[in-house]
């Protein structure tokens, strides 16, 4: 079982509007035979660390799953716990989108950049 985190991501308002409005999470199971599972926890970070996303996902062999979550907060963090036979073949990326739906690549976290805890 691995626990991965984006770490805190700042999303301060610019001219009254936060750059990131939604977050896209992509999960890929690259194993051709085995399943994996991912437990997603999303936190909004203001004066407190408040859980606002809690989801358990089973990922089939060679499956790609996309989840979208709101992120209109001053800061946020996602924590992923991976498990199952294909745990080491499962990769996760997190992408921020602005209010027009455009991906803002400076607020992205890919598999190689996630913090292991």
PyMOL commands that set and color helices and strands:
alter all, ss='L'
color gray80, all
select helices_A, chain A and resi 87-89+111-113
alter helices_A, ss='H'
color red, helices_A
select strands_A, chain A and resi 2-5+9-10+13-14+17-18+22-29+36-45+49-59+64-70+75-83+90-97+103-109+115-116
alter strands_A, ss='S'
color yellow, strands_A
deselect
rebuild
show_as cartoon
